[in-house]
Amino acid sequence: MQPGFFDLDNRYRKLDERDALVGLGTLIDWEDFRDTLAKVREKHRKSAAGRKPYDDVLMFKVLVLQHLYNLGDDEVEFQIRDRYSFCRFLKLNPEDRVPDAKTIWLFREQLIEQGLIKALFYAFDAQLEQKGFKAKKGQIVDASLVSAPIQRNSRDENAQIKNGETPERFKENPNVERQKDVEARWTEKNGQRHYGYKDHVAIDNAHKLIREYEVTSAQVHDSQVFLELLGDNTSRAVWADSAYRSAENDVILDASGYRNRVHEKGYRDNPLSERQKNANRAKSKIRARVEHVFGAMEHEMGGMFVRVIGLARATAKIGLMNLVYNIKRCVYLEGKVASAECGRGR
């Protein structure tokens, strides 16, 4: 049967009923990212010949899709070709060209090379403030492990990598060296071994939005990335678990005018008193909000892991993961505001 003129519009109207990308496409000001993204094109093209590059905002939205569902470059290319909802989000018609996996990889590499991931994150933070989601009611700091592909090295090679040396086998074979991550590390948590990186974040208590982040290898202790995460907030209260408690941090927080809500830490010869335990329980009711952030990434965004090699690329991927979480959270918060206004209108 010959397709009708309005068949695609009818299909899209049906998708509206369940397509989560509709709100993402309409409630976020994507053009707001354009000035930052334009920096990837600052290098002059050697020739005007050939196809023009894909639109920067379109390519950024492809990366958003990729991190929203934790898809590899080849898989996100296939899903754009296969899914009407992805095409509509990107404002592509079925007959339009689709960026291939190599193009997606290259665009992300250009963002990394220009150091633009953090800039994009801050650009959206400014957009959040314009929408009325200013950082309020204090900040909560925590970190989560992000898995990376496990490297099959010998014990001696791992020891050399840990000491900052390059194993001979890597030097002799550049192809092997390119596939080896010498910056990810092993760590142990709750009796289990983990390999990869760590996402250190500070969220605001009011909206559960990530306001600052840093990425390190997995073995870096949480307390080593603490004070640099703290930023502007309407409240000076700071919550964190006992891993962040130290005499030095207590002094700095006090000197900086913060209200210290970090969990008290017990020791073998000096256990916590009942008063301290009760205080920790009260703090936990607020501090636990940061666990909801990592839970959303794990269960709603395809999991906390990266497929890339090296700290620079892992930092970019995790930074985009944090940014996409904020974008997704913003759509939810705007929906709540709209529902509340409708309720008042009744």
BAFIPA-31667 format. One record per residue (C-alpha): residue number from 1; x, y, z. Coordinates in Angstrom, 3 decimals. Layout:
seq=NUM X=X Y=Y Z=Z
...
//
This chain:
seq=1 X=0.000 Y=0.000 Z=0.000
seq=2 X=1.271 Y=3.475 Z=-0.887
seq=3 X=2.203 Y=5.507 Z=2.230
seq=4 X=-0.100 Y=8.439 Z=2.998
seq=5 X=1.043 Y=12.051 Z=3.268
seq=6 X=0.332 Y=12.219 Z=7.001
seq=7 X=1.492 Y=8.717 Z=7.962
seq=8 X=4.697 Y=9.928 Z=9.685
seq=9 X=2.821 Y=12.654 Z=11.601
seq=10 X=0.280 Y=10.102 Z=12.748
seq=11 X=3.033 Y=7.768 Z=13.882
seq=12 X=4.682 Y=10.586 Z=15.850
seq=13 X=1.392 Y=11.500 Z=17.512
seq=14 X=1.092 Y=7.916 Z=18.711
seq=15 X=4.660 Y=8.033 Z=20.019
seq=16 X=3.829 Y=11.152 Z=22.066
seq=17 X=1.873 Y=9.011 Z=24.498
seq=18 X=4.975 Y=7.191 Z=25.763
seq=19 X=8.081 Y=8.837 Z=24.274
seq=20 X=10.280 Y=10.145 Z=27.115
seq=21 X=12.354 Y=12.106 Z=24.591
seq=22 X=9.502 Y=14.521 Z=23.844
seq=23 X=10.086 Y=16.478 Z=27.057
seq=24 X=13.838 Y=16.294 Z=26.539
seq=25 X=13.461 Y=17.824 Z=23.098
seq=26 X=11.081 Y=20.637 Z=24.028
seq=27 X=11.969 Y=21.660 Z=27.606
seq=28 X=15.739 Y=22.010 Z=27.153
seq=29 X=17.190 Y=25.023 Z=25.341
seq=30 X=19.580 Y=23.138 Z=23.056
seq=31 X=20.626 Y=26.281 Z=21.211
seq=32 X=22.091 Y=27.511 Z=24.498
seq=33 X=24.959 Y=25.024 Z=23.977
seq=34 X=25.833 Y=26.248 Z=20.482
seq=35 X=28.408 Y=28.898 Z=21.396
seq=36 X=30.366 Y=26.410 Z=23.508
seq=37 X=30.125 Y=23.672 Z=20.883
seq=38 X=31.258 Y=26.040 Z=18.129
seq=39 X=34.780 Y=25.918 Z=19.541
seq=40 X=35.248 Y=22.443 Z=18.040
seq=41 X=35.141 Y=24.129 Z=14.616
seq=42 X=37.722 Y=26.799 Z=15.379
seq=43 X=40.339 Y=25.023 Z=13.268
seq=44 X=39.967 Y=26.176 Z=9.684
seq=45 X=39.069 Y=23.549 Z=7.105
seq=46 X=41.843 Y=22.985 Z=4.582
seq=47 X=39.341 Y=22.874 Z=1.756
seq=48 X=35.700 Y=23.736 Z=1.145
seq=49 X=35.351 Y=20.550 Z=-0.879
seq=50 X=33.352 Y=17.607 Z=0.386
seq=51 X=30.303 Y=17.404 Z=2.587
seq=52 X=29.724 Y=20.007 Z=5.259
seq=53 X=30.154 Y=18.768 Z=8.827
seq=54 X=27.073 Y=17.799 Z=10.798
seq=55 X=25.464 Y=20.512 Z=12.885
seq=56 X=27.193 Y=20.872 Z=16.287
seq=57 X=23.958 Y=20.817 Z=18.307
seq=58 X=22.788 Y=17.734 Z=16.410
seq=59 X=26.045 Y=15.943 Z=17.256
seq=60 X=25.784 Y=16.988 Z=20.906
seq=61 X=22.241 Y=15.616 Z=21.064
seq=62 X=23.578 Y=12.327 Z=19.652
seq=63 X=26.004 Y=12.180 Z=22.596
seq=64 X=23.103 Y=12.898 Z=24.954
seq=65 X=21.191 Y=9.931 Z=23.512
seq=66 X=24.297 Y=7.803 Z=23.816
seq=67 X=24.726 Y=8.587 Z=27.514
seq=68 X=21.030 Y=8.517 Z=28.298
seq=69 X=20.979 Y=4.832 Z=27.315
seq=70 X=24.725 Y=4.028 Z=27.717
seq=71 X=25.187 Y=2.981 Z=24.092
seq=72 X=28.435 Y=2.446 Z=22.208
seq=73 X=29.191 Y=4.464 Z=19.064
seq=74 X=28.123 Y=1.686 Z=16.675
seq=75 X=24.984 Y=0.960 Z=18.662
seq=76 X=23.818 Y=4.578 Z=18.853
seq=77 X=24.299 Y=4.890 Z=15.079
seq=78 X=22.125 Y=1.803 Z=14.563
seq=79 X=19.459 Y=3.009 Z=17.009
seq=80 X=19.192 Y=6.397 Z=15.270
seq=81 X=18.621 Y=4.599 Z=11.965
seq=82 X=16.148 Y=2.184 Z=13.567
seq=83 X=14.062 Y=4.279 Z=15.968
seq=84 X=11.553 Y=6.974 Z=15.014
seq=85 X=11.790 Y=8.481 Z=18.507
seq=86 X=15.549 Y=9.030 Z=18.148
seq=87 X=15.130 Y=10.605 Z=14.693
seq=88 X=12.434 Y=12.955 Z=15.948
seq=89 X=14.556 Y=14.012 Z=18.949
seq=90 X=17.402 Y=14.818 Z=16.542
seq=91 X=14.977 Y=16.449 Z=14.059
seq=92 X=16.043 Y=14.037 Z=11.337
seq=93 X=13.716 Y=12.754 Z=8.639
seq=94 X=13.949 Y=9.055 Z=7.690
seq=95 X=15.718 Y=9.973 Z=4.440
seq=96 X=18.310 Y=12.258 Z=6.094
seq=97 X=21.955 Y=11.362 Z=6.581
seq=98 X=22.775 Y=9.841 Z=9.980
seq=99 X=26.162 Y=10.401 Z=11.669
seq=100 X=28.148 Y=7.160 Z=11.601
seq=101 X=30.080 Y=5.689 Z=14.531
seq=102 X=33.393 Y=7.173 Z=13.343
seq=103 X=31.878 Y=10.668 Z=13.110
seq=104 X=30.406 Y=10.344 Z=16.611
seq=105 X=33.762 Y=9.179 Z=18.000
seq=106 X=35.611 Y=12.033 Z=16.258
seq=107 X=33.209 Y=14.692 Z=17.559
seq=108 X=33.631 Y=13.441 Z=21.131
seq=109 X=37.417 Y=13.416 Z=20.667
seq=110 X=37.259 Y=17.047 Z=19.514
seq=111 X=35.298 Y=17.969 Z=22.639
seq=112 X=37.958 Y=16.248 Z=24.743
seq=113 X=40.818 Y=17.915 Z=22.867
seq=114 X=39.243 Y=21.370 Z=23.336
seq=115 X=38.381 Y=20.648 Z=27.004
seq=116 X=34.720 Y=21.475 Z=26.438
seq=117 X=32.897 Y=18.854 Z=28.536
seq=118 X=33.148 Y=20.853 Z=31.780
seq=119 X=32.226 Y=24.016 Z=29.864
seq=120 X=29.054 Y=22.326 Z=28.587
seq=121 X=28.272 Y=21.154 Z=32.117
seq=122 X=28.607 Y=24.714 Z=33.470
seq=123 X=26.591 Y=26.114 Z=30.543
seq=124 X=23.704 Y=23.884 Z=31.521
seq=125 X=24.113 Y=24.795 Z=35.195
seq=126 X=23.554 Y=28.416 Z=34.174
seq=127 X=20.454 Y=27.313 Z=32.260
seq=128 X=19.212 Y=25.531 Z=35.390
seq=129 X=19.479 Y=28.767 Z=37.365
seq=130 X=17.566 Y=30.643 Z=34.658
seq=131 X=14.815 Y=28.029 Z=34.945
seq=132 X=14.576 Y=28.645 Z=38.684
seq=133 X=16.587 Y=25.656 Z=39.902
seq=134 X=19.238 Y=27.525 Z=41.839
seq=135 X=21.431 Y=25.487 Z=44.211
seq=136 X=19.601 Y=25.559 Z=47.557
seq=137 X=19.406 Y=24.073 Z=51.050
seq=138 X=23.052 Y=22.988 Z=51.244
seq=139 X=25.211 Y=20.525 Z=49.361
seq=140 X=25.907 Y=16.815 Z=49.629
seq=141 X=29.209 Y=15.246 Z=48.583
seq=142 X=29.843 Y=11.617 Z=47.660
seq=143 X=31.649 Y=9.417 Z=45.123
seq=144 X=30.766 Y=6.328 Z=43.120
seq=145 X=32.888 Y=3.758 Z=41.323
seq=146 X=32.663 Y=3.627 Z=37.532
seq=147 X=33.799 Y=0.332 Z=36.014
seq=148 X=36.207 Y=0.214 Z=33.062
seq=149 X=37.340 Y=-2.690 Z=30.831
seq=150 X=39.602 Y=-4.944 Z=32.923
seq=151 X=43.181 Y=-5.152 Z=31.665
seq=152 X=44.802 Y=-8.604 Z=31.401
seq=153 X=48.331 Y=-7.788 Z=32.497
seq=154 X=50.912 Y=-9.823 Z=34.349
seq=155 X=51.647 Y=-9.073 Z=38.006
seq=156 X=54.982 Y=-7.497 Z=37.078
seq=157 X=53.335 Y=-5.323 Z=34.419
seq=158 X=50.734 Y=-4.126 Z=36.901
seq=159 X=53.476 Y=-3.240 Z=39.379
seq=160 X=55.315 Y=-1.242 Z=36.706
seq=161 X=52.101 Y=0.574 Z=35.705
seq=162 X=51.407 Y=1.435 Z=39.334
seq=163 X=54.916 Y=2.934 Z=39.586
seq=164 X=54.312 Y=5.075 Z=36.508
seq=165 X=56.504 Y=2.908 Z=34.236
seq=166 X=55.654 Y=1.477 Z=30.810
seq=167 X=56.102 Y=-2.315 Z=30.546
seq=168 X=58.495 Y=-3.524 Z=27.839
seq=169 X=55.757 Y=-5.523 Z=26.099
seq=170 X=53.820 Y=-2.292 Z=25.568
seq=171 X=56.864 Y=-0.451 Z=24.210
seq=172 X=57.670 Y=-3.235 Z=21.755
seq=173 X=54.139 Y=-3.372 Z=20.350
seq=174 X=52.387 Y=0.000 Z=19.830
seq=175 X=49.130 Y=-1.804 Z=19.009
seq=176 X=49.144 Y=-3.405 Z=22.464
seq=177 X=50.031 Y=-0.096 Z=24.131
seq=178 X=47.093 Y=1.671 Z=22.472
seq=179 X=44.698 Y=-0.897 Z=23.948
seq=180 X=46.080 Y=-0.736 Z=27.480
seq=181 X=44.627 Y=1.542 Z=30.142
seq=182 X=47.513 Y=2.537 Z=32.406
seq=183 X=45.475 Y=5.094 Z=34.372
seq=184 X=42.538 Y=3.050 Z=35.677
seq=185 X=43.151 Y=1.363 Z=39.028
seq=186 X=41.904 Y=-1.448 Z=41.272
seq=187 X=40.285 Y=-0.702 Z=44.613
seq=188 X=38.313 Y=-2.616 Z=47.223
seq=189 X=34.902 Y=-1.682 Z=48.593
seq=190 X=32.757 Y=-3.748 Z=50.949
seq=191 X=35.047 Y=-6.730 Z=50.415
seq=192 X=34.737 Y=-6.630 Z=46.614
seq=193 X=37.401 Y=-5.644 Z=44.082
seq=194 X=36.584 Y=-2.956 Z=41.511
seq=195 X=38.549 Y=-1.699 Z=38.501
seq=196 X=38.165 Y=1.662 Z=36.838
seq=197 X=37.495 Y=5.218 Z=37.865
seq=198 X=35.575 Y=7.247 Z=40.432
seq=199 X=32.940 Y=9.945 Z=39.948
seq=200 X=33.149 Y=12.504 Z=42.781
seq=201 X=30.089 Y=14.777 Z=42.878
seq=202 X=28.444 Y=17.518 Z=44.917
seq=203 X=24.660 Y=17.846 Z=44.600
seq=204 X=22.343 Y=20.480 Z=45.981
seq=205 X=19.927 Y=19.295 Z=48.640
seq=206 X=16.894 Y=21.071 Z=47.181
seq=207 X=16.844 Y=19.626 Z=43.661
seq=208 X=19.270 Y=16.666 Z=43.629
seq=209 X=21.162 Y=18.217 Z=40.718
seq=210 X=24.908 Y=17.716 Z=40.307
seq=211 X=26.584 Y=21.101 Z=40.760
seq=212 X=30.248 Y=20.067 Z=40.573
seq=213 X=32.215 Y=16.917 Z=39.802
seq=214 X=35.720 Y=15.542 Z=39.479
seq=215 X=36.911 Y=12.244 Z=38.001
seq=216 X=39.843 Y=10.217 Z=39.345
seq=217 X=41.131 Y=6.673 Z=39.140
seq=218 X=39.321 Y=4.280 Z=41.483
seq=219 X=41.979 Y=4.052 Z=44.189
seq=220 X=41.821 Y=7.768 Z=45.079
seq=221 X=40.195 Y=8.089 Z=48.501
seq=222 X=36.948 Y=10.062 Z=48.633
seq=223 X=38.399 Y=12.538 Z=51.141
seq=224 X=41.101 Y=13.612 Z=48.672
seq=225 X=38.424 Y=15.179 Z=46.469
seq=226 X=36.173 Y=17.073 Z=48.834
seq=227 X=36.740 Y=20.772 Z=49.336
seq=228 X=37.201 Y=21.473 Z=45.607
seq=229 X=33.673 Y=20.155 Z=45.001
seq=230 X=32.010 Y=22.734 Z=47.228
seq=231 X=30.402 Y=25.678 Z=45.458
seq=232 X=27.744 Y=28.358 Z=45.701
seq=233 X=24.550 Y=27.495 Z=47.559
seq=234 X=21.889 Y=29.419 Z=49.458
seq=235 X=22.830 Y=27.373 Z=52.550
seq=236 X=26.315 Y=26.795 Z=53.994
seq=237 X=25.460 Y=23.283 Z=55.219
seq=238 X=27.623 Y=20.418 Z=53.873
seq=239 X=26.735 Y=16.732 Z=54.222
seq=240 X=29.033 Y=13.757 Z=53.555
seq=241 X=29.672 Y=10.304 Z=54.981
seq=242 X=32.386 Y=9.545 Z=57.546
seq=243 X=35.027 Y=8.931 Z=54.829
seq=244 X=35.253 Y=12.720 Z=54.492
seq=245 X=35.725 Y=13.350 Z=58.228
seq=246 X=39.197 Y=14.517 Z=59.244
seq=247 X=40.625 Y=17.126 Z=61.586
seq=248 X=42.020 Y=19.061 Z=58.603
seq=249 X=38.683 Y=19.110 Z=56.764
seq=250 X=36.879 Y=20.172 Z=59.949
seq=251 X=39.200 Y=23.153 Z=60.344
seq=252 X=38.906 Y=24.212 Z=56.684
seq=253 X=35.106 Y=23.904 Z=56.675
seq=254 X=34.872 Y=25.988 Z=59.810
seq=255 X=37.314 Y=28.615 Z=58.525
seq=256 X=35.395 Y=28.838 Z=55.225
seq=257 X=32.099 Y=29.442 Z=56.994
seq=258 X=30.475 Y=26.099 Z=56.152
seq=259 X=28.148 Y=24.309 Z=58.569
seq=260 X=29.747 Y=20.915 Z=59.048
seq=261 X=27.211 Y=18.083 Z=58.660
seq=262 X=29.798 Y=15.397 Z=57.850
seq=263 X=29.192 Y=12.089 Z=59.661
seq=264 X=31.140 Y=11.513 Z=62.855
seq=265 X=33.700 Y=8.699 Z=62.675
seq=266 X=34.226 Y=6.087 Z=65.382
seq=267 X=37.535 Y=4.425 Z=66.204
seq=268 X=38.485 Y=1.178 Z=67.950
seq=269 X=39.585 Y=2.961 Z=71.119
seq=270 X=37.043 Y=5.741 Z=70.812
seq=271 X=33.640 Y=4.455 Z=69.611
seq=272 X=30.772 Y=6.781 Z=68.799
seq=273 X=28.571 Y=7.889 Z=71.671
seq=274 X=24.796 Y=7.474 Z=71.496
seq=275 X=24.485 Y=11.198 Z=70.857
seq=276 X=26.867 Y=10.949 Z=67.890
seq=277 X=25.034 Y=7.892 Z=66.527
seq=278 X=21.718 Y=9.736 Z=66.717
seq=279 X=23.280 Y=12.751 Z=65.012
seq=280 X=24.605 Y=10.526 Z=62.219
seq=281 X=21.174 Y=8.978 Z=61.720
seq=282 X=19.641 Y=12.429 Z=61.371
seq=283 X=22.319 Y=13.443 Z=58.871
seq=284 X=21.777 Y=10.219 Z=56.892
seq=285 X=18.202 Y=11.201 Z=56.061
seq=286 X=19.563 Y=14.099 Z=54.029
seq=287 X=22.892 Y=12.619 Z=52.902
seq=288 X=21.053 Y=9.632 Z=51.375
seq=289 X=19.685 Y=11.912 Z=48.650
seq=290 X=22.989 Y=11.652 Z=46.795
seq=291 X=22.502 Y=7.871 Z=46.580
seq=292 X=19.358 Y=8.544 Z=44.537
seq=293 X=21.531 Y=10.315 Z=41.957
seq=294 X=23.887 Y=7.368 Z=41.517
seq=295 X=20.902 Y=4.995 Z=41.596
seq=296 X=19.290 Y=6.867 Z=38.704
seq=297 X=22.493 Y=6.591 Z=36.680
seq=298 X=22.788 Y=2.890 Z=37.446
seq=299 X=19.182 Y=1.856 Z=36.871
seq=300 X=17.735 Y=4.465 Z=34.498
seq=301 X=20.743 Y=5.328 Z=32.318
seq=302 X=22.143 Y=1.880 Z=31.578
seq=303 X=24.703 Y=1.554 Z=34.379
seq=304 X=27.858 Y=3.251 Z=35.623
seq=305 X=30.629 Y=1.957 Z=33.397
seq=306 X=32.779 Y=3.246 Z=30.548
seq=307 X=34.110 Y=1.456 Z=27.477
seq=308 X=36.991 Y=3.862 Z=26.855
seq=309 X=40.692 Y=3.745 Z=27.711
seq=310 X=42.548 Y=6.392 Z=29.710
seq=311 X=41.694 Y=9.075 Z=32.252
seq=312 X=41.035 Y=11.850 Z=29.695
seq=313 X=38.409 Y=9.848 Z=27.817
seq=314 X=36.936 Y=8.413 Z=31.020
seq=315 X=36.654 Y=11.954 Z=32.421
seq=316 X=34.800 Y=13.046 Z=29.289
seq=317 X=32.413 Y=10.084 Z=29.356
seq=318 X=31.679 Y=10.451 Z=33.074
seq=319 X=31.312 Y=14.225 Z=32.691
seq=320 X=28.748 Y=13.658 Z=29.932
seq=321 X=27.011 Y=11.097 Z=32.143
seq=322 X=26.701 Y=13.723 Z=34.888
seq=323 X=25.479 Y=16.339 Z=32.434
seq=324 X=22.866 Y=14.021 Z=30.923
seq=325 X=21.655 Y=13.090 Z=34.409
seq=326 X=21.112 Y=16.824 Z=35.077
seq=327 X=19.277 Y=17.250 Z=31.770
seq=328 X=17.009 Y=14.310 Z=32.575
seq=329 X=16.452 Y=15.564 Z=36.129
seq=330 X=15.631 Y=19.055 Z=34.840
seq=331 X=12.853 Y=17.679 Z=32.622
seq=332 X=11.407 Y=15.868 Z=35.648
seq=333 X=11.578 Y=19.002 Z=37.830
seq=334 X=9.949 Y=21.150 Z=35.142
seq=335 X=7.168 Y=18.570 Z=34.901
seq=336 X=6.594 Y=18.834 Z=38.644
seq=337 X=6.446 Y=22.623 Z=38.443
seq=338 X=3.959 Y=22.467 Z=35.571
seq=339 X=1.769 Y=19.954 Z=37.459
seq=340 X=1.796 Y=22.146 Z=40.576
seq=341 X=0.786 Y=25.217 Z=38.531
seq=342 X=-2.041 Y=23.272 Z=36.896
seq=343 X=-3.223 Y=22.172 Z=40.329
seq=344 X=-3.287 Y=25.750 Z=41.563
seq=345 X=-5.123 Y=26.830 Z=38.420
seq=346 X=-7.941 Y=24.446 Z=39.206
//
